[in-house]
Amino acid sequence: MAHGRQVQVDWTQTAVGAIQRLQQGFLWSFWRAREAWASSSGVQSYVRRPAVRRLVALGDVHGDLNALKKCLRLADVINERDEWTGAGTVVVQVGDIFDRGDAERAVLHFLDALDRLAHGSGGAVYRLLGNHEIMNVDLDFRYVTPGGFAEFRRRDRELAGRALEKAYRTLPPAYRQRVRALPPEKRARALALAPGCPTARLLAERGLLVLIIGDTLFVHGGLRPEHVAYGLERLNAETWAWMERCEALNVLVPPRAWRPGTGTRDPGERPCTTAAASADSPTAGVVPKPVFLQGSRSPIWMRSYSVPHLRSGSDACRELERTLRCAGVRRMVVGHTPQPLITGACRGRVWRVDTGMSAAYGGVTEVLEITISHGVRIITDHGEVKAGHRLVP
């Protein structure tokens, strides 16, 4: 009888495995068909960028401009005068530039200005959207420092008085009520970051939820097979639509045109029709926050691939393999969960680059480098470390 149960269990496991393989094959075929259609239609996927000779990934910054610059100098892409020296290097910052530090807007503007400098040399600087950027657009200010609130009270071109007044007038009643309920010292930040407001738009203009360069996928927390099936362009577009309060966006076309040869979107084009607010309805003009941005399995919240001792045969590693296969890439780079050092897991299929570099955490300064000549390695204050020395057993 026990033998019969064992046969039944084995048969069930075999059947489940076969179904999973069929699902993976379908997702892979579906994704490739989408790409082929986009290519034949003359649409360049802004999620997938071609491979480059040198790729550098940076972890969470959390409002620490000095730590960011230290990382960039360690990667040899800026000098002491903050000038771009990286030639054709492509830099990816994996999100969470907001919260826990006093220089959030300074970090935001520095990265975007550096991207423009890099463009002149054939390089690029991408920044991803992390959970803390999304929290702030949702007016969740739990992790904002006093200096972070003060930074948004200082007026400049982005946050000129008229810009904030206009932002308040165009806010849906539901958001106006939330802004009015805040203490006075927090309202300037809210008027800058609420969906459709100046800094929320700026975050969306150049921020990505998911990015693929060559055979490497970048995301803040992690990605699952169902996210790939949903559509990577769709993940980005629906996030932007919420942040900018757009009524609708073409899934294959970002809300800003991309300059040829770079990952930067030009703010000159705005195919975004702002959802109209109405005094008659508190929710009129509110674009719902995408469901995929919420919950522990979200691309910005999941930590499955960042467990300290993630073993190669674990469920998480198997899920990672399925995700990479569906997306057609070799590895994933994530932030979100601080690590003592940059580490790789699941036989190097995922690299965790959040070392808690900011003053809020006091972690080490390291960057991940991926090159055609050397493959994956880590750059530290003491020199380069081969990937094999940082793999979790």
Contacts in CASP RR format, 6 or more apart in sequence:
PFRMAT RR
TARGET T0000
AUTHOR 0000-0000-0000
METHOD contacts of the structure
MODEL  1
MAHGRQVQVDWTQTAVGAIQRLQQGFLWSFWRAREAWASSSGVQSYVRRP
AVRRLVALGDVHGDLNALKKCLRLADVINERDEWTGAGTVVVQVGDIFDR
GDAERAVLHFLDALDRLAHGSGGAVYRLLGNHEIMNVDLDFRYVTPGGFA
EFRRRDRELAGRALEKAYRTLPPAYRQRVRALPPEKRARALALAPGCPTA
RLLAERGLLVLIIGDTLFVHGGLRPEHVAYGLERLNAETWAWMERCEALN
VLVPPRAWRPGTGTRDPGERPCTTAAASADSPTAGVVPKPVFLQGSRSPI
WMRSYSVPHLRSGSDACRELERTLRCAGVRRMVVGHTPQPLITGACRGRV
WRVDTGMSAAYGGVTEVLEITISHGVRIITDHGEVKAGHRLVP
20 322 0 8 1.000
23 225 0 8 1.000
24 225 0 8 1.000
24 322 0 8 1.000
24 325 0 8 1.000
24 326 0 8 1.000
25 326 0 8 1.000
27 225 0 8 1.000
27 228 0 8 1.000
27 229 0 8 1.000
27 326 0 8 1.000
28 325 0 8 1.000
28 326 0 8 1.000
28 328 0 8 1.000
30 229 0 8 1.000
31 228 0 8 1.000
31 229 0 8 1.000
31 231 0 8 1.000
31 326 0 8 1.000
31 327 0 8 1.000
31 328 0 8 1.000
34 231 0 8 1.000
35 45 0 8 1.000
35 48 0 8 1.000
38 44 0 8 1.000
38 45 0 8 1.000
38 252 0 8 1.000
43 252 0 8 1.000
43 253 0 8 1.000
44 258 0 8 1.000
45 233 0 8 1.000
45 252 0 8 1.000
46 233 0 8 1.000
46 236 0 8 1.000
46 254 0 8 1.000
46 258 0 8 1.000
46 263 0 8 1.000
46 265 0 8 1.000
47 208 0 8 1.000
47 210 0 8 1.000
47 211 0 8 1.000
47 212 0 8 1.000
47 232 0 8 1.000
47 233 0 8 1.000
47 236 0 8 1.000
48 212 0 8 1.000
48 214 0 8 1.000
49 90 0 8 1.000
49 211 0 8 1.000
49 212 0 8 1.000
49 213 0 8 1.000
49 214 0 8 1.000
49 263 0 8 1.000
50 213 0 8 1.000
50 214 0 8 1.000
51 213 0 8 1.000
51 214 0 8 1.000
51 215 0 8 1.000
51 372 0 8 1.000
52 88 0 8 1.000
52 89 0 8 1.000
52 90 0 8 1.000
52 123 0 8 1.000
52 213 0 8 1.000
52 214 0 8 1.000
53 88 0 8 1.000
53 371 0 8 1.000
53 372 0 8 1.000
53 373 0 8 1.000
54 88 0 8 1.000
54 89 0 8 1.000
54 90 0 8 1.000
54 369 0 8 1.000
54 370 0 8 1.000
54 371 0 8 1.000
54 372 0 8 1.000
55 89 0 8 1.000
55 90 0 8 1.000
55 92 0 8 1.000
55 213 0 8 1.000
55 216 0 8 1.000
55 369 0 8 1.000
55 370 0 8 1.000
55 371 0 8 1.000
56 75 0 8 1.000
56 77 0 8 1.000
56 89 0 8 1.000
56 90 0 8 1.000
56 91 0 8 1.000
56 92 0 8 1.000
56 367 0 8 1.000
56 368 0 8 1.000
56 369 0 8 1.000
56 370 0 8 1.000
57 91 0 8 1.000
57 92 0 8 1.000
57 93 0 8 1.000
57 94 0 8 1.000
57 218 0 8 1.000
57 333 0 8 1.000
57 351 0 8 1.000
57 353 0 8 1.000
57 367 0 8 1.000
57 368 0 8 1.000
57 369 0 8 1.000
57 370 0 8 1.000
58 68 0 8 1.000
58 71 0 8 1.000
58 72 0 8 1.000
58 75 0 8 1.000
58 91 0 8 1.000
58 92 0 8 1.000
58 93 0 8 1.000
58 94 0 8 1.000
58 353 0 8 1.000
58 367 0 8 1.000
59 71 0 8 1.000
59 93 0 8 1.000
59 94 0 8 1.000
59 95 0 8 1.000
59 96 0 8 1.000
59 335 0 8 1.000
59 353 0 8 1.000
59 354 0 8 1.000
59 355 0 8 1.000
59 356 0 8 1.000
59 357 0 8 1.000
60 94 0 8 1.000
60 95 0 8 1.000
60 96 0 8 1.000
60 97 0 8 1.000
60 335 0 8 1.000
60 336 0 8 1.000
60 338 0 8 1.000
60 354 0 8 1.000
60 356 0 8 1.000
60 357 0 8 1.000
60 358 0 8 1.000
61 67 0 8 1.000
61 68 0 8 1.000
61 93 0 8 1.000
61 95 0 8 1.000
61 96 0 8 1.000
61 97 0 8 1.000
61 107 0 8 1.000
61 357 0 8 1.000
61 358 0 8 1.000
62 96 0 8 1.000
62 97 0 8 1.000
62 98 0 8 1.000
62 99 0 8 1.000
62 100 0 8 1.000
62 101 0 8 1.000
62 132 0 8 1.000
62 356 0 8 1.000
62 358 0 8 1.000
62 360 0 8 1.000
62 361 0 8 1.000
63 97 0 8 1.000
63 98 0 8 1.000
63 99 0 8 1.000
63 100 0 8 1.000
63 101 0 8 1.000
63 102 0 8 1.000
63 103 0 8 1.000
63 104 0 8 1.000
63 106 0 8 1.000
63 107 0 8 1.000
63 358 0 8 1.000
64 101 0 8 1.000
64 103 0 8 1.000
64 107 0 8 1.000
64 357 0 8 1.000
64 358 0 8 1.000
64 359 0 8 1.000
64 360 0 8 1.000
65 103 0 8 1.000
65 106 0 8 1.000
65 107 0 8 1.000
65 110 0 8 1.000
66 359 0 8 1.000
67 357 0 8 1.000
67 358 0 8 1.000
67 359 0 8 1.000
67 365 0 8 1.000
68 93 0 8 1.000
68 107 0 8 1.000
68 110 0 8 1.000
68 111 0 8 1.000
68 357 0 8 1.000
69 78 0 8 1.000
69 82 0 8 1.000
69 110 0 8 1.000
70 357 0 8 1.000
70 365 0 8 1.000
71 357 0 8 1.000
71 365 0 8 1.000
71 366 0 8 1.000
71 367 0 8 1.000
72 78 0 8 1.000
72 91 0 8 1.000
72 114 0 8 1.000
73 79 0 8 1.000
73 80 0 8 1.000
74 365 0 8 1.000
74 366 0 8 1.000
74 367 0 8 1.000
74 379 0 8 1.000
74 380 0 8 1.000
74 381 0 8 1.000
75 89 0 8 1.000
75 91 0 8 1.000
75 367 0 8 1.000
75 369 0 8 1.000
75 379 0 8 1.000
76 85 0 8 1.000
76 86 0 8 1.000
77 84 0 8 1.000
77 85 0 8 1.000
77 86 0 8 1.000
77 89 0 8 1.000
77 91 0 8 1.000
77 118 0 8 1.000
78 84 0 8 1.000
78 85 0 8 1.000
78 86 0 8 1.000
78 114 0 8 1.000
79 85 0 8 1.000
82 110 0 8 1.000
82 114 0 8 1.000
83 117 0 8 1.000
84 114 0 8 1.000
84 117 0 8 1.000
84 118 0 8 1.000
84 120 0 8 1.000
84 121 0 8 1.000
86 118 0 8 1.000
86 121 0 8 1.000
86 123 0 8 1.000
87 121 0 8 1.000
87 122 0 8 1.000
87 123 0 8 1.000
88 118 0 8 1.000
88 121 0 8 1.000
88 122 0 8 1.000
88 123 0 8 1.000
89 118 0 8 1.000
89 123 0 8 1.000
90 123 0 8 1.000
90 124 0 8 1.000
90 125 0 8 1.000
90 126 0 8 1.000
90 213 0 8 1.000
91 114 0 8 1.000
91 118 0 8 1.000
91 124 0 8 1.000
91 125 0 8 1.000
91 126 0 8 1.000
92 126 0 8 1.000
92 127 0 8 1.000
92 128 0 8 1.000
92 211 0 8 1.000
92 213 0 8 1.000
92 218 0 8 1.000
92 333 0 8 1.000
93 111 0 8 1.000
93 125 0 8 1.000
93 126 0 8 1.000
93 127 0 8 1.000
93 128 0 8 1.000
94 128 0 8 1.000
94 130 0 8 1.000
94 218 0 8 1.000
94 219 0 8 1.000
94 220 0 8 1.000
94 333 0 8 1.000
94 334 0 8 1.000
94 335 0 8 1.000
94 336 0 8 1.000
94 353 0 8 1.000
94 354 0 8 1.000
95 127 0 8 1.000
95 128 0 8 1.000
95 129 0 8 1.000
95 130 0 8 1.000
95 132 0 8 1.000
95 133 0 8 1.000
95 220 0 8 1.000
95 335 0 8 1.000
96 130 0 8 1.000
96 131 0 8 1.000
96 132 0 8 1.000
96 133 0 8 1.000
96 220 0 8 1.000
96 335 0 8 1.000
96 336 0 8 1.000
96 354 0 8 1.000
97 104 0 8 1.000
97 107 0 8 1.000
97 108 0 8 1.000
97 111 0 8 1.000
97 127 0 8 1.000
97 132 0 8 1.000
97 133 0 8 1.000
98 104 0 8 1.000
98 132 0 8 1.000
98 133 0 8 1.000
98 135 0 8 1.000
98 136 0 8 1.000
99 132 0 8 1.000
99 135 0 8 1.000
99 136 0 8 1.000
99 143 0 8 1.000
99 144 0 8 1.000
99 145 0 8 1.000
100 132 0 8 1.000
100 143 0 8 1.000
100 145 0 8 1.000
100 358 0 8 1.000
100 360 0 8 1.000
100 361 0 8 1.000
101 145 0 8 1.000
101 147 0 8 1.000
101 148 0 8 1.000
101 358 0 8 1.000
101 359 0 8 1.000
101 360 0 8 1.000
102 145 0 8 1.000
102 146 0 8 1.000
102 147 0 8 1.000
102 148 0 8 1.000
102 150 0 8 1.000
102 151 0 8 1.000
103 151 0 8 1.000
104 148 0 8 1.000
104 151 0 8 1.000
105 151 0 8 1.000
105 152 0 8 1.000
105 158 0 8 1.000
105 199 0 8 1.000
106 151 0 8 1.000
108 127 0 8 1.000
108 199 0 8 1.000
108 202 0 8 1.000
108 203 0 8 1.000
111 125 0 8 1.000
111 127 0 8 1.000
112 125 0 8 1.000
112 127 0 8 1.000
112 202 0 8 1.000
112 206 0 8 1.000
114 125 0 8 1.000
115 124 0 8 1.000
115 125 0 8 1.000
115 126 0 8 1.000
115 206 0 8 1.000
115 262 0 8 1.000
115 264 0 8 1.000
116 264 0 8 1.000
118 124 0 8 1.000
118 125 0 8 1.000
119 259 0 8 1.000
119 262 0 8 1.000
119 264 0 8 1.000
122 261 0 8 1.000
122 262 0 8 1.000
123 262 0 8 1.000
124 262 0 8 1.000
124 263 0 8 1.000
124 264 0 8 1.000
125 264 0 8 1.000
126 206 0 8 1.000
126 207 0 8 1.000
126 208 0 8 1.000
126 211 0 8 1.000
126 218 0 8 1.000
126 263 0 8 1.000
127 206 0 8 1.000
127 207 0 8 1.000
127 208 0 8 1.000
128 207 0 8 1.000
128 208 0 8 1.000
128 209 0 8 1.000
128 210 0 8 1.000
128 211 0 8 1.000
128 218 0 8 1.000
128 219 0 8 1.000
128 220 0 8 1.000
129 203 0 8 1.000
129 207 0 8 1.000
129 208 0 8 1.000
129 209 0 8 1.000
129 220 0 8 1.000
129 239 0 8 1.000
129 300 0 8 1.000
130 220 0 8 1.000
130 221 0 8 1.000
130 300 0 8 1.000
130 336 0 8 1.000
131 220 0 8 1.000
131 221 0 8 1.000
131 298 0 8 1.000
131 300 0 8 1.000
131 301 0 8 1.000
131 336 0 8 1.000
132 143 0 8 1.000
133 203 0 8 1.000
134 239 0 8 1.000
134 293 0 8 1.000
134 300 0 8 1.000
135 141 0 8 1.000
135 142 0 8 1.000
135 143 0 8 1.000
136 144 0 8 1.000
136 189 0 8 1.000
136 193 0 8 1.000
137 193 0 8 1.000
137 194 0 8 1.000
137 195 0 8 1.000
137 200 0 8 1.000
137 203 0 8 1.000
137 242 0 8 1.000
137 243 0 8 1.000
138 289 0 8 1.000
139 175 0 8 1.000
139 178 0 8 1.000
139 179 0 8 1.000
139 182 0 8 1.000
139 190 0 8 1.000
139 193 0 8 1.000
139 194 0 8 1.000
141 149 0 8 1.000
141 186 0 8 1.000
141 189 0 8 1.000
141 190 0 8 1.000
144 186 0 8 1.000
144 189 0 8 1.000
148 189 0 8 1.000
149 185 0 8 1.000
149 186 0 8 1.000
149 188 0 8 1.000
149 189 0 8 1.000
152 159 0 8 1.000
152 188 0 8 1.000
152 189 0 8 1.000
152 192 0 8 1.000
152 193 0 8 1.000
152 199 0 8 1.000
153 185 0 8 1.000
153 188 0 8 1.000
153 189 0 8 1.000
155 161 0 8 1.000
158 192 0 8 1.000
158 198 0 8 1.000
158 199 0 8 1.000
158 202 0 8 1.000
159 188 0 8 1.000
159 192 0 8 1.000
159 198 0 8 1.000
159 199 0 8 1.000
163 198 0 8 1.000
164 188 0 8 1.000
164 191 0 8 1.000
164 192 0 8 1.000
164 197 0 8 1.000
164 198 0 8 1.000
167 191 0 8 1.000
167 192 0 8 1.000
167 194 0 8 1.000
167 196 0 8 1.000
167 197 0 8 1.000
167 198 0 8 1.000
168 176 0 8 1.000
168 179 0 8 1.000
168 191 0 8 1.000
170 196 0 8 1.000
170 274 0 8 1.000
170 277 0 8 1.000
171 179 0 8 1.000
171 191 0 8 1.000
171 194 0 8 1.000
171 197 0 8 1.000
171 277 0 8 1.000
172 275 0 8 1.000
172 277 0 8 1.000
172 278 0 8 1.000
172 282 0 8 1.000
172 283 0 8 1.000
172 284 0 8 1.000
172 285 0 8 1.000
172 286 0 8 1.000
173 277 0 8 1.000
173 278 0 8 1.000
173 279 0 8 1.000
173 281 0 8 1.000
173 282 0 8 1.000
173 283 0 8 1.000
173 284 0 8 1.000
174 282 0 8 1.000
174 283 0 8 1.000
174 286 0 8 1.000
175 194 0 8 1.000
175 195 0 8 1.000
175 286 0 8 1.000
177 282 0 8 1.000
178 190 0 8 1.000
178 194 0 8 1.000
179 187 0 8 1.000
179 190 0 8 1.000
179 191 0 8 1.000
179 194 0 8 1.000
180 187 0 8 1.000
182 190 0 8 1.000
191 197 0 8 1.000
192 198 0 8 1.000
192 199 0 8 1.000
192 200 0 8 1.000
193 199 0 8 1.000
193 200 0 8 1.000
194 200 0 8 1.000
195 242 0 8 1.000
195 243 0 8 1.000
195 244 0 8 1.000
195 245 0 8 1.000
195 286 0 8 1.000
195 287 0 8 1.000
196 243 0 8 1.000
196 244 0 8 1.000
196 245 0 8 1.000
196 274 0 8 1.000
200 243 0 8 1.000
200 244 0 8 1.000
201 243 0 8 1.000
201 244 0 8 1.000
203 243 0 8 1.000
204 239 0 8 1.000
204 240 0 8 1.000
204 243 0 8 1.000
204 244 0 8 1.000
204 255 0 8 1.000
205 255 0 8 1.000
205 256 0 8 1.000
205 265 0 8 1.000
205 267 0 8 1.000
206 256 0 8 1.000
206 264 0 8 1.000
206 265 0 8 1.000
208 218 0 8 1.000
208 236 0 8 1.000
209 219 0 8 1.000
209 220 0 8 1.000
209 235 0 8 1.000
209 236 0 8 1.000
209 239 0 8 1.000
209 299 0 8 1.000
209 300 0 8 1.000
210 217 0 8 1.000
210 218 0 8 1.000
210 219 0 8 1.000
210 223 0 8 1.000
210 227 0 8 1.000
210 232 0 8 1.000
210 235 0 8 1.000
210 236 0 8 1.000
210 299 0 8 1.000
211 217 0 8 1.000
211 218 0 8 1.000
211 219 0 8 1.000
212 218 0 8 1.000
212 232 0 8 1.000
212 327 0 8 1.000
212 329 0 8 1.000
214 329 0 8 1.000
215 328 0 8 1.000
215 329 0 8 1.000
215 330 0 8 1.000
215 331 0 8 1.000
216 329 0 8 1.000
216 330 0 8 1.000
216 331 0 8 1.000
216 332 0 8 1.000
216 333 0 8 1.000
216 370 0 8 1.000
217 223 0 8 1.000
217 324 0 8 1.000
217 327 0 8 1.000
217 329 0 8 1.000
217 331 0 8 1.000
217 332 0 8 1.000
217 333 0 8 1.000
218 332 0 8 1.000
218 333 0 8 1.000
218 334 0 8 1.000
219 299 0 8 1.000
219 332 0 8 1.000
219 333 0 8 1.000
219 334 0 8 1.000
220 299 0 8 1.000
220 300 0 8 1.000
220 334 0 8 1.000
220 335 0 8 1.000
220 336 0 8 1.000
221 299 0 8 1.000
221 300 0 8 1.000
221 301 0 8 1.000
221 302 0 8 1.000
221 303 0 8 1.000
221 305 0 8 1.000
221 306 0 8 1.000
221 334 0 8 1.000
221 335 0 8 1.000
221 336 0 8 1.000
221 337 0 8 1.000
222 299 0 8 1.000
222 302 0 8 1.000
222 304 0 8 1.000
222 305 0 8 1.000
222 332 0 8 1.000
222 334 0 8 1.000
222 336 0 8 1.000
223 299 0 8 1.000
223 323 0 8 1.000
223 327 0 8 1.000
223 332 0 8 1.000
224 297 0 8 1.000
224 302 0 8 1.000
224 319 0 8 1.000
224 323 0 8 1.000
225 319 0 8 1.000
225 322 0 8 1.000
225 323 0 8 1.000
225 326 0 8 1.000
227 235 0 8 1.000
227 292 0 8 1.000
227 299 0 8 1.000
227 323 0 8 1.000
228 323 0 8 1.000
228 326 0 8 1.000
228 327 0 8 1.000
229 326 0 8 1.000
230 292 0 8 1.000
231 251 0 8 1.000
232 327 0 8 1.000
233 251 0 8 1.000
233 252 0 8 1.000
234 251 0 8 1.000
235 290 0 8 1.000
235 292 0 8 1.000
235 299 0 8 1.000
236 254 0 8 1.000
237 249 0 8 1.000
237 250 0 8 1.000
237 251 0 8 1.000
237 253 0 8 1.000
237 254 0 8 1.000
237 255 0 8 1.000
238 249 0 8 1.000
238 290 0 8 1.000
238 292 0 8 1.000
239 290 0 8 1.000
239 293 0 8 1.000
240 246 0 8 1.000
240 249 0 8 1.000
240 254 0 8 1.000
240 255 0 8 1.000
241 247 0 8 1.000
241 248 0 8 1.000
241 249 0 8 1.000
241 255 0 8 1.000
241 272 0 8 1.000
241 287 0 8 1.000
242 287 0 8 1.000
242 288 0 8 1.000
242 289 0 8 1.000
242 290 0 8 1.000
242 293 0 8 1.000
244 255 0 8 1.000
244 272 0 8 1.000
244 274 0 8 1.000
245 274 0 8 1.000
245 275 0 8 1.000
245 285 0 8 1.000
245 286 0 8 1.000
245 287 0 8 1.000
246 255 0 8 1.000
246 272 0 8 1.000
246 273 0 8 1.000
246 274 0 8 1.000
246 275 0 8 1.000
246 287 0 8 1.000
247 273 0 8 1.000
247 274 0 8 1.000
247 275 0 8 1.000
247 287 0 8 1.000
248 273 0 8 1.000
249 255 0 8 1.000
249 271 0 8 1.000
249 272 0 8 1.000
250 271 0 8 1.000
253 271 0 8 1.000
254 265 0 8 1.000
255 265 0 8 1.000
255 270 0 8 1.000
255 271 0 8 1.000
255 272 0 8 1.000
256 265 0 8 1.000
256 266 0 8 1.000
256 267 0 8 1.000
256 268 0 8 1.000
256 269 0 8 1.000
256 270 0 8 1.000
257 265 0 8 1.000
257 266 0 8 1.000
257 268 0 8 1.000
257 269 0 8 1.000
258 264 0 8 1.000
258 265 0 8 1.000
258 266 0 8 1.000
259 265 0 8 1.000
259 266 0 8 1.000
275 284 0 8 1.000
275 285 0 8 1.000
275 286 0 8 1.000
275 287 0 8 1.000
276 284 0 8 1.000
276 285 0 8 1.000
277 284 0 8 1.000
277 285 0 8 1.000
278 284 0 8 1.000
278 285 0 8 1.000
292 298 0 8 1.000
292 299 0 8 1.000
293 299 0 8 1.000
293 300 0 8 1.000
294 301 0 8 1.000
295 301 0 8 1.000
296 302 0 8 1.000
296 303 0 8 1.000
300 336 0 8 1.000
301 336 0 8 1.000
302 336 0 8 1.000
303 336 0 8 1.000
303 337 0 8 1.000
304 316 0 8 1.000
304 319 0 8 1.000
304 320 0 8 1.000
305 316 0 8 1.000
305 320 0 8 1.000
305 332 0 8 1.000
305 334 0 8 1.000
305 345 0 8 1.000
305 346 0 8 1.000
305 350 0 8 1.000
305 352 0 8 1.000
306 334 0 8 1.000
306 335 0 8 1.000
306 336 0 8 1.000
306 337 0 8 1.000
306 339 0 8 1.000
306 352 0 8 1.000
306 354 0 8 1.000
307 316 0 8 1.000
307 345 0 8 1.000
308 339 0 8 1.000
308 392 0 8 1.000
309 392 0 8 1.000
309 393 0 8 1.000
310 316 0 8 1.000
310 317 0 8 1.000
310 345 0 8 1.000
310 346 0 8 1.000
310 350 0 8 1.000
310 392 0 8 1.000
311 317 0 8 1.000
311 392 0 8 1.000
311 393 0 8 1.000
312 345 0 8 1.000
312 346 0 8 1.000
312 347 0 8 1.000
313 346 0 8 1.000
314 346 0 8 1.000
316 346 0 8 1.000
317 345 0 8 1.000
317 346 0 8 1.000
317 347 0 8 1.000
317 349 0 8 1.000
320 332 0 8 1.000
320 346 0 8 1.000
320 349 0 8 1.000
320 350 0 8 1.000
321 346 0 8 1.000
321 349 0 8 1.000
323 332 0 8 1.000
324 330 0 8 1.000
324 331 0 8 1.000
324 332 0 8 1.000
324 349 0 8 1.000
330 349 0 8 1.000
331 348 0 8 1.000
331 349 0 8 1.000
331 350 0 8 1.000
331 351 0 8 1.000
331 376 0 8 1.000
332 349 0 8 1.000
332 350 0 8 1.000
332 351 0 8 1.000
333 350 0 8 1.000
333 351 0 8 1.000
333 353 0 8 1.000
333 368 0 8 1.000
334 350 0 8 1.000
334 351 0 8 1.000
334 352 0 8 1.000
334 353 0 8 1.000
334 354 0 8 1.000
335 352 0 8 1.000
335 353 0 8 1.000
335 354 0 8 1.000
336 354 0 8 1.000
337 352 0 8 1.000
337 354 0 8 1.000
338 354 0 8 1.000
338 355 0 8 1.000
338 356 0 8 1.000
338 361 0 8 1.000
338 363 0 8 1.000
339 352 0 8 1.000
339 354 0 8 1.000
339 355 0 8 1.000
339 356 0 8 1.000
340 355 0 8 1.000
340 363 0 8 1.000
340 364 0 8 1.000
341 355 0 8 1.000
341 364 0 8 1.000
341 366 0 8 1.000
341 378 0 8 1.000
341 390 0 8 1.000
342 351 0 8 1.000
342 352 0 8 1.000
342 353 0 8 1.000
342 355 0 8 1.000
342 366 0 8 1.000
342 367 0 8 1.000
342 368 0 8 1.000
342 378 0 8 1.000
342 390 0 8 1.000
343 351 0 8 1.000
343 352 0 8 1.000
343 390 0 8 1.000
343 391 0 8 1.000
343 392 0 8 1.000
344 350 0 8 1.000
344 351 0 8 1.000
344 352 0 8 1.000
344 387 0 8 1.000
344 390 0 8 1.000
344 391 0 8 1.000
344 392 0 8 1.000
345 352 0 8 1.000
345 391 0 8 1.000
345 392 0 8 1.000
347 391 0 8 1.000
348 376 0 8 1.000
348 387 0 8 1.000
348 391 0 8 1.000
351 368 0 8 1.000
351 376 0 8 1.000
353 366 0 8 1.000
353 367 0 8 1.000
353 368 0 8 1.000
355 363 0 8 1.000
355 364 0 8 1.000
355 365 0 8 1.000
355 366 0 8 1.000
356 362 0 8 1.000
356 363 0 8 1.000
356 364 0 8 1.000
357 363 0 8 1.000
357 364 0 8 1.000
357 365 0 8 1.000
357 366 0 8 1.000
364 380 0 8 1.000
364 381 0 8 1.000
365 380 0 8 1.000
365 381 0 8 1.000
366 378 0 8 1.000
366 379 0 8 1.000
366 380 0 8 1.000
367 378 0 8 1.000
367 379 0 8 1.000
368 376 0 8 1.000
368 377 0 8 1.000
368 378 0 8 1.000
368 379 0 8 1.000
369 376 0 8 1.000
369 377 0 8 1.000
369 378 0 8 1.000
369 379 0 8 1.000
369 384 0 8 1.000
370 376 0 8 1.000
371 377 0 8 1.000
374 384 0 8 1.000
375 387 0 8 1.000
376 387 0 8 1.000
377 384 0 8 1.000
377 385 0 8 1.000
377 386 0 8 1.000
377 387 0 8 1.000
378 384 0 8 1.000
378 385 0 8 1.000
378 387 0 8 1.000
378 390 0 8 1.000
379 385 0 8 1.000
END
